């Protein structure tokens, strides 16, 4: 009789555990768009699950074409994190048709996020008369992740969203977010120290993608080769930039990995400027929770190496 009581008690415990939400509920299926967003989400989900990443390598968030497997991932997602329609242009329609059941979070709408308008005029305008594309909609610069303080704000939004969707793991999401924000604050301090002596050094970027980084660390950009990265500059633009480099004494022109250095070489002909590389998304960095930190460290190192060279 005593044995039967023990067995009944054990069975009751097993049933309670089986019915417990913490045991029963699977982790939410989460999709992300670009590498920096994936990295921040991966950090908040550390030890729980790995989010999906739609755009790998140097794929354009404006004109990306979903593969069938990626469309299925969107269809199965419980949560989708993206910057928003002014960046991932390709995703607006698929989100409505494929991920209509998912919670869709545009991180550019995070409460407390610093948002800058796109730069216009002079060296920031493409004088060849090109349409600058979807990124101009709303007049906002979409590269918000390049300010570490924005990355901290987005980390909180990610944790709050996941805690609401998966309350049984809310404490874990929030603890991961707190650890990630502490890392981001340390990153900002390191970058501020490394870049503090370069604030008066002018330079040119290929694509006007770095405003958030530049304003956070007090840098002095002198213009961009193109506003729209998918449209090469014309001869008139190249000539104007060469004159602008001479006039401002710009020390470097920073291209991006997907662009060949040929255009930059034409621009710096007859000037003392050097060519270096900046990458706003970390195209060749392995995805994961550390990718955001590697991306930001590389930006700082590339600026410091070129601008600080004798």
Wavefront OBJ file of the C-alpha trace (Angstrom):
o trace
v 0.000 0.000 0.000
v 2.846 2.340 0.909
v 4.498 1.545 -2.444
v 1.293 2.441 -4.284
v 1.147 5.773 -2.454
v 4.746 6.538 -3.430
v 4.009 5.645 -7.052
v 0.861 7.816 -7.087
v 2.843 10.711 -5.593
v 5.635 10.281 -8.166
v 3.103 10.179 -11.006
v 1.497 13.380 -9.725
v 4.900 15.134 -9.703
v 5.620 13.966 -13.259
v 2.223 15.246 -14.441
v 2.726 18.597 -12.741
v 6.107 18.988 -14.377
v 4.733 18.007 -17.749
v 1.994 20.602 -17.426
v 4.313 23.332 -16.136
v 4.624 26.173 -18.711
v 8.371 26.456 -18.035
v 8.843 22.820 -19.090
v 6.125 22.583 -21.722
v 6.686 25.782 -23.713
v 9.259 25.744 -26.484
v 11.379 28.838 -26.965
v 9.872 31.283 -29.458
v 11.014 31.088 -33.063
v 12.714 34.382 -33.808
v 13.864 35.820 -37.146
v 16.096 38.852 -37.692
v 17.154 40.751 -40.799
v 20.691 42.172 -40.720
v 23.814 41.085 -38.857
v 23.819 43.828 -36.152
v 20.175 43.134 -35.234
v 20.832 39.386 -35.188
v 23.801 39.885 -32.866
v 21.849 41.963 -30.331
v 18.964 39.466 -30.365
v 21.365 36.508 -30.057
v 22.861 38.097 -26.941
v 19.457 38.473 -25.294
v 18.535 34.876 -26.242
v 21.860 33.374 -25.100
v 21.373 29.950 -23.492
v 17.763 29.758 -24.704
v 17.701 29.583 -28.506
v 19.428 30.970 -31.596
v 17.567 33.496 -33.758
v 17.499 33.198 -37.536
v 19.340 35.627 -39.825
v 17.800 36.454 -43.201
v 20.466 38.664 -44.836
v 23.949 37.190 -44.696
v 27.212 38.624 -45.966
v 26.959 41.812 -47.971
v 23.344 41.386 -49.116
v 21.475 44.657 -49.603
v 18.602 45.263 -47.160
v 16.926 47.372 -49.854
v 16.764 44.815 -52.649
v 17.221 41.401 -51.007
v 15.298 38.480 -52.570
v 14.008 35.890 -50.100
v 14.855 32.274 -50.861
v 12.061 29.687 -50.357
v 13.699 28.412 -47.140
v 13.860 31.962 -45.744
v 10.220 32.546 -46.652
v 9.330 29.409 -44.663
v 11.315 30.683 -41.670
v 9.336 33.923 -41.779
v 6.094 31.987 -42.021
v 7.003 29.924 -38.936
v 8.311 32.849 -36.867
v 6.768 33.932 -33.579
v 8.772 37.187 -33.533
v 10.530 39.160 -36.278
v 13.015 41.902 -35.370
v 14.037 44.411 -38.066
v 15.185 48.022 -38.204
v 12.100 49.061 -40.160
v 10.769 49.744 -43.659
v 13.163 52.628 -44.331
v 16.063 50.135 -44.285
v 14.850 46.609 -45.091
v 12.731 47.736 -48.040
v 12.311 44.213 -49.366
v 10.600 42.969 -46.200
v 7.504 45.179 -45.970
v 5.354 43.009 -48.235
v 6.582 39.573 -47.040
v 5.955 40.563 -43.421
v 2.314 41.171 -44.205
v 1.828 38.029 -46.270
v 4.158 35.489 -44.636
v 4.633 36.645 -41.042
v 1.174 38.057 -40.332
v 0.860 35.895 -37.189
v 4.273 36.911 -35.811
v 4.988 39.824 -33.514
v 6.850 42.265 -35.801
v 9.158 44.706 -34.050
v 10.667 47.676 -35.917
v 13.600 48.597 -33.680
v 13.845 52.099 -35.134
v 10.605 52.789 -33.222
v 12.152 51.829 -29.848
v 11.274 54.281 -27.087
v 14.273 56.453 -26.222
v 16.182 55.781 -29.467
v 18.280 58.635 -30.885
v 17.266 59.286 -34.514
v 19.074 61.629 -36.908
v 17.742 63.085 -40.179
v 19.584 62.288 -43.378
v 22.305 64.774 -44.257
v 21.774 67.055 -47.232
v 23.689 69.721 -49.085
v 27.198 70.104 -50.438
v 29.350 67.031 -50.044
v 26.394 65.010 -48.703
v 24.274 65.350 -51.866
v 24.630 63.343 -55.045
v 24.824 66.109 -57.647
v 24.305 63.734 -60.561
v 20.560 63.959 -60.005
v 19.997 60.398 -58.810
v 17.008 59.351 -56.795
v 18.473 58.300 -53.452
v 16.057 55.493 -52.906
v 13.793 54.246 -50.158
v 16.217 55.194 -47.405
v 15.114 58.804 -47.873
v 11.533 58.075 -46.873
v 10.651 59.911 -43.702
v 13.960 61.791 -43.895
v 15.561 59.523 -41.262
v 19.002 57.944 -41.340
v 18.304 54.242 -40.694
v 21.778 53.169 -39.470
v 20.744 53.562 -35.831
v 22.756 50.598 -34.500
v 26.056 52.457 -35.021
v 25.440 54.526 -31.882
v 26.209 52.216 -28.922
v 23.556 53.943 -26.826
v 20.983 53.019 -29.434
v 22.207 49.421 -29.274
v 21.505 49.485 -25.527
v 18.003 50.886 -26.124
v 17.310 48.202 -28.746
v 18.578 45.522 -26.354
v 15.916 46.614 -23.840
v 13.219 46.523 -26.530
v 14.304 43.028 -27.569
v 14.257 41.779 -23.953
v 10.851 43.350 -23.243
v 9.381 41.791 -26.391
v 10.723 38.315 -25.686
v 9.681 38.486 -22.029
v 6.119 39.299 -23.122
v 6.044 36.525 -25.737
v 7.756 33.944 -23.492
v 7.063 34.946 -19.863
v 8.394 31.676 -18.425
v 11.902 32.801 -19.448
v 11.479 36.525 -18.809
v 14.058 36.613 -16.020
v 16.664 34.999 -18.279
v 16.028 37.445 -21.123
v 16.316 40.416 -18.777
v 19.503 39.110 -17.154
v 21.086 38.559 -20.579
v 20.027 42.064 -21.624
v 21.588 43.593 -18.507
v 24.878 41.803 -19.228
v 24.797 42.909 -22.865
v 24.115 46.551 -21.959
v 27.083 46.491 -19.565
v 29.274 45.216 -22.441
v 27.957 47.948 -24.731
v 28.778 50.630 -22.158
v 32.326 49.284 -21.844
v 32.597 49.238 -25.656
v 31.562 52.892 -25.857
v 34.204 53.895 -23.320
v 36.949 52.025 -25.206
v 35.986 53.583 -28.524
v 35.757 57.077 -27.041
v 39.304 56.726 -25.700
v 40.690 55.304 -28.956
v 39.096 58.013 -31.138
v 39.500 61.065 -28.902
v 42.650 62.333 -30.659
v 41.127 62.065 -34.162
v 38.234 64.487 -33.851
v 39.784 67.157 -36.081
v 40.837 64.796 -38.884
v 38.555 65.159 -41.970
v 37.716 62.148 -44.148
v 35.322 60.968 -46.875
v 33.107 57.861 -46.684
v 31.787 55.920 -49.653
v 28.192 55.675 -48.409
v 26.718 58.049 -45.838
v 26.092 55.297 -43.289
v 28.140 56.380 -40.270
v 26.423 59.478 -38.905
v 25.392 57.794 -35.635
v 28.936 56.590 -34.954
v 30.448 59.949 -35.942
v 28.145 62.033 -33.767
v 28.550 59.768 -30.750
v 32.350 59.996 -30.910
v 32.724 63.563 -32.184
v 34.352 62.738 -35.532
v 34.656 65.088 -38.523
v 33.410 63.542 -41.780
v 33.754 65.783 -44.821
v 31.260 64.090 -47.153
v 30.212 60.901 -48.926
v 30.944 59.578 -52.405
v 27.306 58.508 -52.823
v 24.112 58.704 -50.794
v 22.669 55.595 -52.471
v 25.156 52.682 -52.248
v 23.626 50.880 -55.234
v 24.204 53.809 -57.630
v 27.783 54.601 -58.727
v 28.746 58.284 -58.844
v 29.072 60.013 -62.212
v 32.071 61.867 -63.622
v 30.851 65.246 -62.378
v 30.483 63.897 -58.858
v 33.972 62.343 -58.898
v 35.552 65.602 -60.052
v 33.716 67.593 -57.362
v 34.840 65.161 -54.665
v 38.467 65.381 -55.749
v 38.298 69.159 -55.414
v 36.549 68.781 -52.055
v 39.307 66.501 -50.739
v 41.915 69.076 -51.671
v 39.902 71.912 -50.116
v 39.213 70.137 -46.820
v 42.510 68.260 -46.523
v 40.605 64.975 -46.078
v 43.143 62.360 -44.993
v 41.245 59.216 -45.964
v 38.493 57.921 -48.183
v 36.733 54.904 -46.709
v 35.200 52.378 -49.091
v 33.027 49.384 -48.143
v 33.865 45.692 -48.755
v 31.351 45.247 -51.582
v 32.805 48.148 -53.592
v 35.997 47.921 -55.610
v 38.713 50.474 -54.772
v 38.860 51.651 -58.400
v 36.408 54.541 -57.903
v 38.202 55.638 -54.750
v 41.550 55.530 -56.572
v 40.158 57.860 -59.251
v 38.852 60.263 -56.610
v 42.138 60.576 -54.697
v 44.289 61.081 -57.818
v 46.520 64.091 -57.207
v 45.642 64.307 -53.495
v 47.360 63.014 -50.355
v 44.336 61.010 -49.214
v 44.606 57.277 -48.446
v 42.099 54.476 -49.066
v 40.786 52.308 -46.209
v 37.701 50.168 -45.507
v 34.672 50.663 -43.257
v 31.855 48.112 -43.022
v 28.583 49.197 -41.340
v 27.081 45.690 -41.059
v 30.048 43.349 -40.485
v 29.563 41.407 -43.724
v 32.467 39.003 -43.117
v 32.014 38.562 -39.341
v 30.609 35.244 -38.128
v 27.025 35.702 -36.848
v 26.474 35.549 -33.115
v 26.261 37.556 -29.911
v 29.826 38.893 -30.314
v 29.362 40.127 -33.900
v 28.047 43.582 -32.926
v 31.059 44.200 -30.712
v 33.508 43.041 -33.390
v 31.788 45.279 -35.948
v 32.101 48.366 -33.750
v 35.689 47.605 -32.737
v 36.642 47.198 -36.406
v 35.066 50.538 -37.294
v 37.070 52.231 -34.563
v 40.306 50.474 -35.512
v 39.960 51.266 -39.217
v 39.319 54.961 -38.536
v 42.180 55.157 -36.061
v 44.662 53.330 -38.322
v 44.011 55.524 -41.366
v 43.386 58.903 -39.739
v 46.186 58.449 -37.208
v 48.812 57.382 -39.732
v 51.673 59.916 -40.239
l 1 2 3 4 5 6 7 8 9 10 11 12 13 14 15 16 17 18 19 20 21 22 23 24 25 26 27 28 29 30 31 32 33 34 35 36 37 38 39 40 41 42 43 44 45 46 47 48 49 50 51 52 53 54 55 56 57 58 59 60 61 62 63 64 65 66 67 68 69 70 71 72 73 74 75 76 77 78 79 80 81 82 83 84 85 86 87 88 89 90 91 92 93 94 95 96 97 98 99 100 101 102 103 104 105 106 107 108 109 110 111 112 113 114 115 116 117 118 119 120 121 122 123 124 125 126 127 128 129 130 131 132 133 134 135 136 137 138 139 140 141 142 143 144 145 146 147 148 149 150 151 152 153 154 155 156 157 158 159 160 161 162 163 164 165 166 167 168 169 170 171 172 173 174 175 176 177 178 179 180 181 182 183 184 185 186 187 188 189 190 191 192 193 194 195 196 197 198 199 200 201 202 203 204 205 206 207 208 209 210 211 212 213 214 215 216 217 218 219 220 221 222 223 224 225 226 227 228 229 230 231 232 233 234 235 236 237 238 239 240 241 242 243 244 245 246 247 248 249 250 251 252 253 254 255 256 257 258 259 260 261 262 263 264 265 266 267 268 269 270 271 272 273 274 275 276 277 278 279 280 281 282 283 284 285 286 287 288 289 290 291 292 293 294 295 296 297 298 299 300 301 302 303 304 305 306 307 308 309 310
